Amino acid sequence: EGRHDDAIALGQQVLEIRRGVLGDEHPDTIAAINNLAFVHHMKGDLERAEILYTEALTISLKVVGPQHPDNASIIENLASLHKDRGDFKRAEALYTQALQIWRLVLGEPHPVTLACIASLADLSLRQYDFERAEPLFLKVLTVRRQTLGATHSEVGGWMMCTWGLPLPVVEAVTLHHHPTRQSSRKFSALTAVHFGNA
């Protein structure tokens, strides 16, 4: 709690300085508003975070136009906020909007675009819509494998890590074909997954 409060105080100072020196419409000022919103979001103050994200997006749209990557980042942050609130319909609309920008600006195989697709898949998963989640996850897996040469276990481990799952779960997914690479020789989730997979 205290670290969030310290970060908010510092973020507020940065924002005030940037507004004073650069003005409200400078990209660095917009970034400061978005960053401050993010800290409020992580603290759990979703109301204040939404106000700040909306302010950042409104200014950014005015300054750089609708198809700019900065907007996609802010829109994704808003989508995450709505996901955290349980407003999955609004979150999906926002993730879809961000994804359109990422595809236009960065292309399909870019890691940022793939992360947005994974966020949409995660959103479907949270709603128990496995039929919608699976093709999205498979798309991410396929493109990552094509561009990075990653295996399904490596991509799965990356996705589990992205979702914030505990390290033993990430390790079980990532190393299930190579259990001797684990750091410990004790029985673990990895041991169980490898045994079940054999």
C-alpha positions in Angstrom: 0.0 0.0 0.0 2.7 2.5 1.0 4.7 1.9 -2.2 1.7 2.7 -4.3 1.1 5.9 -2.4 4.8 6.8 -2.9 4.5 6.1 -6.6 1.3 8.1 -6.8 3.0 11.1 -5.1 6.0 10.9 -7.4 3.8 10.4 -10.5 1.7 13.5 -9.5 4.9 15.5 -9.2 6.1 14.4 -12.6 2.8 15.2 -14.1 2.7 18.7 -12.6 6.2 19.4 -13.8 5.5 18.2 -17.3 2.3 20.2 -17.5 4.1 23.3 -16.4 7.1 22.9 -18.7 5.6 21.1 -21.7 1.9 21.8 -21.6 -1.1 19.5 -21.4 -0.8 18.2 -25.0 2.8 17.1 -25.1 3.3 13.4 -25.6 5.4 13.2 -22.4 2.6 14.8 -20.4 0.1 12.3 -21.8 2.4 9.5 -20.9 2.7 10.9 -17.3 -1.1 10.9 -17.0 -1.3 7.3 -18.3 1.5 6.2 -15.9 -0.3 7.8 -13.0 -3.5 6.1 -14.0 -1.7 2.8 -14.1 -0.4 3.2 -10.5 -3.9 4.0 -9.3 -5.1 1.0 -11.2 -2.5 -1.3 -9.6 -3.5 0.2 -6.2 -7.1 -0.8 -6.9 -8.5 2.7 -7.2 -10.3 1.9 -10.4 -12.4 5.1 -10.3 -9.4 7.4 -10.2 -7.6 5.3 -12.8 -10.5 5.4 -15.2 -10.7 9.2 -14.9 -6.9 9.5 -15.7 -6.9 6.9 -18.5 -9.9 8.7 -20.1 -8.1 12.1 -19.8 -4.9 10.7 -21.4 -6.9 9.1 -24.2 -9.0 12.2 -24.9 -5.9 14.4 -25.2 -3.9 11.8 -27.2 -6.7 11.4 -29.7 -6.8 15.2 -30.2 -3.0 15.4 -30.5 -2.0 12.4 -32.6 -5.2 11.1 -34.1 -7.0 7.8 -33.7 -4.5 5.3 -35.3 -1.5 6.0 -33.0 0.2 3.3 -30.9 0.1 5.5 -27.8 -3.7 5.4 -28.0 -3.7 1.6 -28.3 -1.6 1.4 -25.1 -4.0 3.6 -23.2 -7.0 1.8 -24.6 -5.5 -1.6 -23.5 -5.1 -0.1 -20.0 -8.7 0.9 -20.0 -9.7 -2.6 -21.2 -7.7 -4.2 -18.4 -9.4 -1.9 -15.9 -12.9 -3.0 -17.2 -11.7 -6.6 -17.1 -10.7 -6.1 -13.4 -14.2 -4.6 -12.7 -15.8 -7.7 -14.3 -17.3 -5.6 -17.2 -16.1 -8.1 -19.8 -18.3 -6.7 -22.6 -16.7 -3.2 -22.3 -13.2 -4.8 -21.9 -13.7 -6.8 -25.1 -14.7 -3.8 -27.1 -11.7 -1.9 -25.9 -9.2 -4.8 -26.5 -10.7 -5.1 -30.0 -10.2 -1.4 -30.7 -6.6 -1.6 -29.5 -6.0 -4.7 -31.6 -7.2 -2.9 -34.7 -4.6 -0.2 -34.1 -1.8 -2.6 -33.3 -2.5 -4.6 -36.5 -2.5 -1.5 -38.6 0.6 0.0 -37.0 2.8 -3.0 -36.1 1.3 -5.9 -38.0 0.1 -9.4 -36.9 3.4 -11.0 -35.9 4.6 -8.2 -33.6 4.8 -9.2 -29.9 2.6 -6.3 -28.8 -0.1 -7.3 -31.2 0.1 -10.9 -30.1 -0.1 -9.8 -26.4 -3.3 -8.0 -27.2 -4.7 -11.1 -28.9 -3.7 -13.1 -25.8 -5.5 -10.6 -23.6 -8.7 -11.1 -25.7 -8.2 -14.9 -25.3 -7.7 -14.5 -21.6 -10.9 -12.4 -21.4 -12.8 -15.2 -23.2 -11.3 -17.8 -20.8 -12.4 -15.8 -17.8 -16.0 -16.0 -19.2 -15.6 -19.7 -19.7 -15.9 -19.2 -23.5 -13.4 -21.9 -24.4 -14.6 -22.1 -28.0 -13.6 -18.4 -28.5 -10.4 -18.5 -26.4 -8.9 -21.6 -28.0 -8.5 -20.2 -31.6 -7.1 -16.9 -30.2 -4.5 -18.8 -28.1 -3.7 -21.0 -31.0 -3.1 -18.0 -33.2 -0.7 -16.5 -30.7 1.1 -19.9 -30.4 1.3 -20.4 -34.2 2.6 -16.9 -34.9 5.1 -17.1 -32.0 6.3 -20.4 -33.2 6.7 -19.1 -36.8 8.5 -15.9 -35.7 10.5 -17.1 -32.7 10.8 -20.8 -33.3 9.3 -21.3 -29.9 7.7 -24.6 -28.8 4.2 -25.0 -27.5 5.6 -25.5 -24.0 7.7 -22.3 -24.2 4.8 -20.3 -25.5 2.5 -21.8 -22.9 5.0 -21.0 -20.1 5.2 -17.4 -21.4 1.4 -17.2 -21.3 1.2 -18.6 -17.8 3.9 -16.1 -16.7 2.0 -13.3 -18.4 -1.1 -14.3 -16.4 0.9 -14.1 -13.1 0.6 -17.8 -12.3 3.0 -19.2 -9.7 6.5 -20.2 -10.8 6.0 -23.9 -10.2 3.0 -23.8 -12.6 5.0 -21.9 -15.2 7.9 -24.3 -14.8 5.6 -27.3 -15.2 4.2 -26.0 -18.5 7.5 -24.8 -19.9 9.7 -27.8 -19.0 7.2 -30.7 -19.2 9.2 -32.3 -22.1 12.5 -31.6 -20.3 12.0 -32.1 -16.6 15.8 -32.5 -15.9 16.1 -28.7 -16.6 14.3 -27.8 -13.5 16.3 -26.2 -10.7 15.2 -28.6 -8.0 15.2 -32.4 -7.9 12.2 -32.6 -5.5 8.8 -33.8 -6.5 6.9 -30.9 -8.0 4.1 -30.0 -10.4 6.6 -30.4 -13.2 7.3 -34.0 -12.1 3.5 -34.8 -12.0 2.9 -33.2 -15.5 5.9 -35.0 -17.0 4.8 -38.3 -15.5 1.2 -37.8 -16.7 2.5 -36.8 -20.2 4.8 -39.8 -20.6 
